[in-house]
Amino acid sequence: MKALSSDFFRCPPLAHDDITRFKALAEAKCIDLVKSTQIVNGPTQWTLEYDAKGLQIFTGSNPNLPPNLGVFCSVLELPATIHEIKAIFHSETTDQFRAYCRRVVKDFVDGQSLYVVVPAVPSQPHESTCIKWFVQRSPAPAIVKQRDWCYLDSCREFEHHGVRGWVLAYTSVNLPCCPDLYDALGFVRGHHHLSGYVISEIPDRPGMVRVTSLYQLDLRGQLPRWVVQLGLKIRCKGLLKLHDWLQVARLRQALPRLLPNEMLIPIHQQSKCFHCNHRFGSFYHGRNCRMCGQVVCKNCSRRWQVEDDNSIRLCTLCTKTTVHQPHSEAPTIALEYELHNRPILGECDDSSNTQRSDDEDFTDVLSTMSPSQSFDRNDLIVLPPRWTHATSPAFPRVERIYSNGSSRSSRHSKNDNTVNRDHRRPPIVLFDDSLPL
């Protein structure tokens, strides 16, 4: 399918009432997502379906949700920073959105950013609210039609008891300028009831973050329920690819530090690997690490693709320090934009390409991952409680966090809603701990 023209959707300016409504909806969905990703003491009864490679996948049951929804949740802990993960999902304009999808969403066909309800600002580059349209290809066009989505995409940062986090939420919306395209283009309009990610730091494990993804969606059409369930489970397993995306982003940031060819140690001057001392020979050649310049063997190095037709090699030590360890500094907006507009980086195998599994193909087809956007707020959001199989902690009491560092309990009912006169946005109570979840 050829990408639709930029003027295919005739989107008039949003009315003030619509902007207010979408802001409120985005805020509510961010709150609902934090609540819905509670594995323990949350509104959904979760059943563990998969536990391997550090990833846990749960199926959910909630009588308050529509019966035709597929409900899945996955939890992954990995070495990273919140800034790194936010930079991966960040996209606001149509160009950024399409670049993100080409890099990350393998079944991407086309997409557009229809409205920027609340734009990002330099001081908060990862907080905005947008409305987007996205279409994904079908694995078998003869029997399964392509799905498209029109959804509100919002996210915002939060901090609770000194623990920082970031929540991303998307939910389907109806727009007159983005009607159902089944008759015109044959797309079946999917529906996001509530999906997204909650990313939070782990207080007792510095350098680690917990990523929780949630899918509450309806693919619609005539797909059997077991097909939808299988597709969502495989999509949850795709969260493991977040490791690769982080490594890609870190390597891109390290590109300016690569040594030029004239500064590399000549290969012919070295008779053995710098790391393992294995001697080179007619069938065992040395290679240069582009970061430190040393001559290493194939087993002590790894080749990474930096462009469609270009790759670089790093030794195991430089790979560990450059690619595997989280970067503490937040990328700049300019750098993030460039990352989204470069071809995908990835690990290259020195051997021949491997065959894709049926599960991977099926994941591509039923992919429902939406790129991230942010919400223009800097107030409080509640951090989900850390949980284990052995413990069931109660949900923490909500406090209002102000930009000056002060806080007030959510039980203060009268003065909490007072508008700040120094242009700070008023705090928002996510939910009262006196009410049932």
Secondary structure, DSSP 8 states (H G I E B T S, - for coil): -----TTSS------HHHHHHHHHHHHHHHHHHHHHT-SSSSSSEEEEEEEETTEEEEEEE-TTS-TT-EEEEEEEEEE--HHHHHHHHB--SHHHHHHHHHHH-TTEEEEEEEEEEE--BTTBTT--EEEEEEEE--SSTTTS--EEEEEEEEEEEEEETTEEEEEEEEEE--BTTB---HHHH--EE-EEEEEEEEEEE-TTSTTEEEEEEEEEEE--TT--HHHHHHHHHHHHHGGGGHHHHHHHHHHHHHGGG---GGGS--GGG-SB-TTT--B-BTTB--EE-TTT--EE-STTEEEEEEETTEEEEEEHHHHIIIIIS---S---HHHHHHHHTS---EEE-SS------HHHHHHHHT-----B---S--S---------SS--------EEE-TTS-EEETT--SGGG---TTS---------TTS--
